[in-house]
Amino acid sequence: MALNNHEHFLVFIDAADDAGMFPVSKLQSVTCASDGAVLVKFAPGSLGDGQAASVDVVTLTVTADTEKTVMIAIADAINQATKYP
C-alpha cells in the first residue's frame, strides 16, 4: 500500500506496549461485542486482498457501559484528524 499525504491512521497501544497502526481508509466497522468490549475491524487484513477471511480485529477493553462513548470518540478522532508534520 502506497502512503499518501491524505491518509490518516488509527494507532493502538496496549499496556504491554504491543502496538498496531491501521489506515482509516481500511476501517470496516466498529461494534460492541459485549459489555466492556469494542471491536475495531479493518479489511483487508494481514492475509491481503481477495481473502474472504482477511480481517484484522483490534479488541478494546473498556469500562462497562462506555462503549457508545468510546465509539463516538473514535469517530470524532477520525473526523477531526489533522495532518501532522
Sine and cosine of phi, psi and omega as CSV:
sin_phi,cos_phi,sin_psi,cos_psi,sin_omega,cos_omega
0.00,0.00,0.83,-0.55,0.05,-1.00
-0.99,0.16,0.69,-0.72,0.04,-1.00
-1.00,0.07,0.52,-0.85,0.09,-1.00
-0.74,-0.68,0.19,-0.98,-0.05,-1.00
-0.94,0.35,-0.19,0.98,-0.07,-1.00
-0.98,-0.21,-0.05,1.00,-0.03,-1.00
-0.99,0.15,0.68,-0.73,0.08,-1.00
-0.90,-0.44,0.45,-0.89,-0.08,-1.00
-0.78,-0.63,0.50,-0.87,0.17,-0.99
-0.97,-0.23,0.74,-0.67,-0.03,-1.00
-0.91,-0.41,0.74,-0.67,0.02,-1.00
-0.82,-0.57,0.76,-0.65,0.02,-1.00
-0.69,-0.72,0.79,-0.61,0.00,-1.00
-0.99,-0.12,-0.02,-1.00,-0.07,-1.00
-0.89,0.45,-0.42,0.91,0.01,-1.00
-1.00,0.00,0.17,0.99,-0.02,-1.00
0.92,0.40,0.35,0.94,0.20,-0.98
-0.96,0.29,0.69,-0.72,-0.10,-0.99
-0.68,-0.73,0.44,-0.90,0.09,-1.00
-0.54,-0.84,0.53,-0.85,0.03,-1.00
-0.74,-0.67,0.80,-0.59,-0.08,-1.00
-0.78,-0.62,0.64,-0.77,0.03,-1.00
-0.95,0.32,0.69,-0.72,0.02,-1.00
-0.86,0.52,-0.54,0.84,-0.02,-1.00
-0.90,0.44,-0.29,0.96,0.01,-1.00
-0.98,-0.19,0.07,1.00,0.03,-1.00
-0.90,0.43,0.82,-0.57,-0.02,-1.00
-0.99,-0.15,-0.71,0.70,-0.03,-1.00
-0.26,-0.97,0.33,-0.94,0.16,-0.99
-0.75,-0.66,0.88,-0.48,-0.09,-1.00
-0.74,-0.68,0.38,-0.93,0.09,-1.00
-1.00,-0.05,0.93,-0.38,-0.05,-1.00
-0.99,0.13,-0.58,0.82,0.01,-1.00
-0.23,-0.97,0.03,-1.00,0.02,-1.00
-0.91,0.42,0.94,-0.34,0.02,-1.00
0.99,-0.14,0.16,0.99,0.01,-1.00
-0.70,-0.72,0.80,-0.59,0.06,-1.00
-0.88,-0.47,0.78,-0.62,0.02,-1.00
-0.98,-0.21,0.78,-0.62,0.06,-1.00
-0.92,-0.40,0.90,-0.43,-0.11,-0.99
-0.93,-0.36,0.67,-0.74,0.02,-1.00
-0.82,-0.57,0.70,-0.71,0.03,-1.00
-0.66,-0.75,0.54,-0.84,-0.13,0.99
-0.94,0.34,0.45,-0.89,-0.03,-1.00
-1.00,0.00,-0.44,-0.90,-0.09,-1.00
-0.88,0.47,-0.40,0.92,0.00,-1.00
-0.97,0.23,-0.31,0.95,0.07,-1.00
0.99,-0.12,0.04,-1.00,-0.01,-1.00
-0.89,0.46,0.53,-0.85,0.09,-1.00
0.99,0.11,-0.04,1.00,0.02,-1.00
-0.98,-0.19,0.91,-0.42,-0.10,-0.99
-0.84,0.54,-0.59,0.81,-0.07,-1.00
-1.00,-0.08,0.20,0.98,-0.09,-1.00
-1.00,0.09,1.00,0.00,0.04,-1.00
-0.68,-0.73,0.77,-0.63,0.12,-0.99
-1.00,-0.07,0.73,-0.68,-0.04,-1.00
-0.86,-0.51,0.79,-0.61,0.13,-0.99
-0.96,-0.29,0.85,-0.53,0.02,-1.00
-0.99,-0.17,0.87,-0.49,0.04,-1.00
-0.99,-0.16,0.84,-0.54,0.10,-1.00
-1.00,-0.02,0.88,-0.48,-0.09,-1.00
-0.81,-0.58,0.26,-0.97,0.07,-1.00
-0.88,0.48,0.69,-0.72,0.00,-1.00
-0.79,0.61,0.64,-0.77,0.04,-1.00
0.94,0.35,0.28,0.96,0.10,-1.00
-0.93,-0.37,0.16,0.99,-0.07,-1.00
-0.83,0.55,-0.70,0.71,0.00,-1.00
-0.88,0.47,-0.68,0.73,0.02,-1.00
-0.88,0.48,-0.68,0.74,0.02,-1.00
-0.90,0.43,-0.69,0.73,0.00,-1.00
-0.89,0.45,-0.66,0.75,0.04,-1.00
-0.92,0.40,-0.62,0.78,0.03,-1.00
-0.89,0.45,-0.63,0.78,0.05,-1.00
-0.90,0.43,-0.72,0.69,0.02,-1.00
-0.88,0.48,-0.68,0.74,0.02,-1.00
-0.89,0.46,-0.67,0.74,0.01,-1.00
-0.88,0.47,-0.65,0.76,0.02,-1.00
-0.93,0.38,-0.73,0.68,-0.08,-1.00
-0.94,0.34,-0.40,0.92,-0.02,-1.00
-0.96,-0.28,0.24,0.97,-0.04,-1.00
-0.86,0.51,0.64,-0.76,0.05,-1.00
-0.85,-0.52,0.30,-0.95,0.02,-1.00
-0.99,0.16,0.79,-0.61,0.03,-1.00
-0.99,-0.16,0.55,-0.83,-0.01,-1.00
-0.91,0.41,0.00,0.00,0.00,0.00
